[in-house]
Amino acid sequence: MTRLRAQCPCIIFDSSREALVAGLKASPWLVKPNRRELEIWAGKPLPKLEDVGGSRSRPA
């Protein structure tokens, strides 16, 4: 993804599990996770829309 950015700076990334975590390290322009993928990444359930919005930064 890092090499591709030189040709196309607006990379949209859609993945899950380990690939999602690895891909986020390359700082894509847009990430399109579903709620379950966000829950795995955040390490907690996200039952309400407000919870999803509050998960923009990963917990320590």
C-alpha positions as CSV (number, residue, x, y, z in Angstrom):
1,M,0.0,0.0,0.0
2,T,2.9,2.4,0.8
3,R,4.3,1.9,-2.7
4,L,0.9,2.3,-4.4
5,R,0.4,5.6,-2.6
6,A,2.9,7.3,-4.9
7,Q,0.6,6.6,-7.9
8,C,-2.7,6.9,-6.1
9,P,-2.8,8.9,-2.9
10,C,-6.4,8.2,-2.1
11,I,-6.4,4.5,-1.1
12,I,-9.6,3.0,0.2
13,F,-9.0,0.0,2.4
14,D,-11.5,-2.7,3.1
15,S,-10.2,-5.7,5.1
16,S,-10.7,-7.6,8.3
17,R,-8.8,-9.1,11.3
18,E,-5.0,-9.3,11.0
19,A,-5.0,-7.7,7.5
20,L,-7.1,-4.8,8.8
21,V,-4.6,-4.1,11.6
22,A,-1.6,-4.4,9.3
23,G,-3.2,-2.2,6.6
24,L,-4.0,0.5,9.1
25,K,-0.3,0.9,9.8
26,A,0.1,2.1,6.2
27,S,-2.4,5.0,6.9
28,P,-4.9,4.6,4.0
29,W,-6.9,7.6,3.0
30,L,-10.2,5.8,3.9
31,V,-11.0,2.6,5.8
32,K,-14.3,0.9,5.4
33,P,-14.8,-1.6,8.3
34,N,-18.1,-3.0,9.3
35,R,-19.3,-2.9,12.9
36,R,-18.0,-6.4,13.7
37,E,-14.5,-5.5,12.3
38,L,-14.5,-2.3,14.4
39,E,-15.4,-4.3,17.5
40,I,-12.5,-6.7,16.9
41,W,-10.1,-3.8,16.3
42,A,-11.4,-1.8,19.3
43,G,-11.4,-4.9,21.6
44,K,-14.9,-4.2,22.8
45,P,-18.6,-4.4,21.8
46,L,-20.0,-1.4,20.0
47,P,-23.8,-1.8,20.3
48,K,-24.7,1.9,19.7
49,L,-23.8,4.3,16.9
50,E,-22.3,6.6,19.5
51,D,-20.0,3.8,20.5
52,V,-18.8,3.4,16.9
53,G,-18.0,7.1,16.6
54,G,-16.1,7.0,19.8
55,S,-13.8,4.2,18.6
56,R,-11.9,6.3,16.1
57,S,-8.7,5.9,18.1
58,R,-7.7,2.5,19.4
59,P,-7.6,2.0,23.2
60,A,-4.2,1.6,24.8
